């Protein structure tokens, strides 16, 4: 399997509209609304989004051609899987905690 690359960064905010407004004014980013609790960030140089949620560190999301192979590779390397593979509009992903405590995810378009 080829190396996984950073593809997306997900931010969390309990004041989604204020965060969206700040990012637009401070960074010039645009947004696509995906319901009342999610905004897709446009024009940031990398894919990203804001989810209405309790604030926490951003989630780094990697892109894989083969999600199952990536799952097995990440699991075998010692990650704590925190969300099994699930579907979402546009693809599928799983989430994990890497040694050292970093929350990350891997997604694929299949």
N, C-alpha and C positions, 0 to 999 in steps of 0.2 A: 504494500500500500504506500502511496506517496505521502509526503509530509502534509500535515494539516496546516492551514493558514488561517490567521485571524480574518474574519469576514464581517463581524457585526458586534456592536457594543450596545447592551441594553441598560438603560438608566431606570431608577426607581424613584418615584416621588409621590408623596401624599397630597401634593398640590399640583396636579398634572398641568392644569391650565396656566398657572403662574410659571412653572418650569418651562413650558412651551414658549410662553411670551418672553421669558428671559433669554432662552437660547436663540430665538428669532432676533431680538434686539441686540444681544451681545455678539452673536456669531454669524448672523445673517442666514440662518438655516430656515428651510421651509418644512412643512409637515403634511402627511396624509393621515386623516383620522380613520382608525379602525375601531369604531365603537366608542363608548364613553370612557374607556379605561386604557386606551393604547394609541400612541401616535408614532408613525414611522418618520424618521428623520431623513430629510432630503438635502443634499448639497454639503455634507459634512466631510467628504473625502473617503469615508468608509460607511458601510451600512450601519444604521442604528435605530433605536427606538426608545420611547419613554413609556413605562407602564405605571399606572396608578397603583401604588403599593407602599408599604412601610419603607422609608428610605434605608438603603443599604448600599454597599459597594457595587459598582457596575458589574454586570455579567459579561464576560468575554466569550464570544461565540465563534467557534471554528467551523469551517466548511469541509465536508467530506464527500467524496464520490460514492463511497460505500459505507453507509451508516452502521451496519451490523459489524463490519470489520473494524471500524473505528471504535465502536463500543467495546469489542473484545480486546483491542489494543490498549485502550485507556484503562479498562478494568484490570487487565493483566499487569499493567504498570503500577498498580497500587491505588488507584482512585477509589473514593467512596461514592458510588452511584446514588444520587439523591432523587432523580426522576428517571424512571425507565423510559424507553423510546415511546414517544407519543406523537400524534398527528396534530398539525395546526395549519391554518390557511397558508398554503405555499410550500409545505414540506413536512418533515418530521425531525425530531431532535430528542436528545437525552441530556441530562444535567448531572454534574458531579462536583465533588470537592477534591482538588488536587492536594497532595501532601504539602503541608504548610498553610492550608486553610483557604486557598483561593477557589471561589466558585466559578465554574466554567460550564460551557455547553458545547455540543457538537450538533450540527444540523446537516441535512441533505435536502435536495430539491425533489427527491423521489417520493 
